[in-house]
């Protein structure tokens, strides 16, 4: 009886090729984390901040495919760690948390209305669209950007608003663009208000107003801001813009850290969430979208394509977040942020810590 033939040798194990992707992702992540403390990251770092969440997700997906193809568990655990890292850093808005109300609701609308001042007629199509959208959203507070003092007067007359406006450079021209903080309806009025410079050496301003509830509740600080834009290109001038944004963020964060009353800051920050400006603001305030939002929260598109979150709404720890959503009425190149916050009914110390980082 002939012996049975020996079994053929097992094929050599396929090499796991996930490590190059691991090295690239770790390098990009470390670079981004290091840039959080930079005085002003260079222009190319702005592009990294914009594209890193997408690149990281694609890299994790590639590691999963390669690890599965290699049929090696050691090729899958780096992908699992990468997925956890992505979820911790960028995935907070994918799982919203609705906080229990602690006081009366406050509906806040933040919106860049794309230069309403370019319309000379008081009934232009963009003005009509913005007015109709605001009436539909029915906010208590509006923090608006890219509109003139003349626009504010028109909207106030149509919608029953009480507003504080600041043009960016305090030109005094009622047609010059700027920002506004407004109260709507009979439940609130504005106390002290006016334009504020980010810093004495920066010729760029934001609107500040004290919101006073008529029911005797605690006063609320409102800030409508629009950080200087990059202009759509990353060049030598963009490095200067990054330095100015850093100075604006430092000055704003320093002022916010001294405030005791509940505070809401919102506007067009012209930067992705990993930019140093947001790292600084998250140390003193809560990013409302990362508390109660769902999804990426994109409010604009880069060159009409890549969705990007560059409009933000921050609130002090006095508030709880009941709801927040991105609305797209189509009147502007920016979507609007609409949040329902639970405001403190009376003077109280914050009970919630600011968001980490």
Buried (B, 14 or more C-beta within 10 A) or exposed (E): EEEEEEEEEEEEEEEBBBBEBBEBBBEBBEEBEEBBEBEBBBBEBBBBBBBBBEBBBEBBBBBBBBBEEBEBEEBBEBBEBBBEBBEEBBBBBEEBEEBEBBBBEBBBBBBBBBBBBEBEEEEBEBBBBBBBBBEEBEBBBBBBBBBBBBBBBBBBEBBEBBBBBBBBBBEEBBEBBBBBBBBBBEBBEBEEBEBBBBBEEEEBBBBBBBBBBEEEBBEBBBBBBBBBBBEEEBEEEBBEBBBBBBBBBBBBBEBBEEEEBBBBBBBBBBBBBBBBBBBBBBBBBBBBBBBBBBEBBBBBBBEEEEBBBBBBBBBBBBBBBBBBBBBEBEBBEBBBBBBBBBBBBEEEEBEBEBBEB
